Amino acid sequence: MASSSRKYETRKRDPNPKTAALLVIDMQNYFSSTAKPILHNALTTIDLCRRASIPVFFTRHVHKSPTDTGMLGEWWSGDLILDGTNDSEIIPEIGKQVITREEVVEKSTYSAFRNTGLQEKLVEIGVEEVIVIGVMTNLCCETTAREAFVRGFRVFFSTDATATVNQELHDATIMNLAYGFAYLVDCDRLRRGLIL
């Protein structure tokens, strides 16, 4: 974590394994070059959460057709992830980690909560807080974290298992979330905090 973000990290807390869920955001082939540097930490976080009996949810960002893109179609014109393509599949190292009882939530916008039923699924199993990892830090991960906060979930955001196109954008998100939305965590903090 960049030292500049530490001044905004005035609140510290550990996730409660009894009420937490892990959200693994968009670790897909499309984002493989962005995800590669954090792959080890993402797998470590998934393992730590499973060992603490924290339910794991994976997301896939996909569009069923070139016309169901909303504003993303305007913003990222010609650079969208269509369902059924290799780009839309979960990165093999992560995909082979998905076990039968774990859910893969499909989304078509930055937020994992928008029109996905994720909130209802979390509430149904007693989840009150979420841990966010994946890509991209400043788009889908940040939007999901902010929306989780607004919907009443306590948010934990990983500093070493999230990634984006450059450090500047990553750090900006970390600072914003630490200031107003999320407790920051990394693999070491989770390992200590979950008391495995």
TIPAVEX-692253 format. One record per residue (C-alpha): x, z, y. Coordinates in steps of 0.2 Angstrom, whole numbers, plus 5000, padded with zeros to 4 digits. Last residue first. Layout:
N
XZY
...
***
This chain:
196
496850564904
496650674919
495550544929
496450594945
498250574939
498050404930
496850344945
498150394958
499550304948
498550154946
498050144964
496650224974
495950214992
494350304996
493150185004
492050135019
492550165036
494350185040
495050165022
493950005021
494649935037
496449975034
496349905016
495549745022
496849715035
498249745023
497549615011
497349485025
499149515031
499849525013
499349345009
498149244998
497149384991
497449534979
496649684972
497449794958
498749884969
497649944983
496149984973
494550034982
493550184978
491750184984
490350314984
488750224982
487350234994
486850054996
487850035012
489350095003
489049964989
488849835002
490549875010
491449874993
490549714987
491049625004
492849695002
493049634984
492249464987
493149415003
494649515009
495349574993
495049414983
495049454969
495049604957
494749794958
493349904965
492950074958
491150124960
490150284963
488450354959
488150274942
486750354932
486550224919
484950144927
485750164944
487150044939
486049914931
484849924946
486249894958
486949754948
485249654948
486249504953
485249444969
486649504981
487549654973
489249574968
489349514986
490449364991
489049234985
488549154969
488549294957
488649314938
488749484931
489749504915
489249664906
490149774894
489449824877
490249684867
492049704874
492849614888
494749624886
494849444879
494249394896
495549484906
497049404898
496049244896
495649234915
493749234916
492949064916
492348974931
493948864933
493748794916
492048724922
490348774915
489748844932
490448764947
491748854957
491748784975
493148694985
492248544992
491548635007
492248805008
491248865024
489848745023
489548765004
489848955006
488348955018
487148925004
487948864988
486548814977
486748624981
488348594971
487548654956
487548814945
488748894957
489949024950
490849194955
491049284939
490949474939
491549604926
490749774924
491649924916
490850084911
491950244913
492350324897
493950404904
494950294891
493950144897
494350184915
496250194912
496150034901
495249934915
496550004928
498049954917
497349784915
497049764933
498849834937
499649704925
498649564932
499049604950
500349474953
499349344943
497749364952
498149244967
498849114955
497349134943
495949124956
495048974948
495449044931
494349194935
494649374939
493049374950
492849564953
493149694940
491849834945
492250004937
490850124936
490850304941
489650454938
490450554923
492150484927
492150564944
493250464955
494650554964
494550604983
495650574999
495050555016
496150515031
496850355025
496850265042
498650315045
499150255028
498650075032
500150045042
501250105028
500749965017
500050005000
***
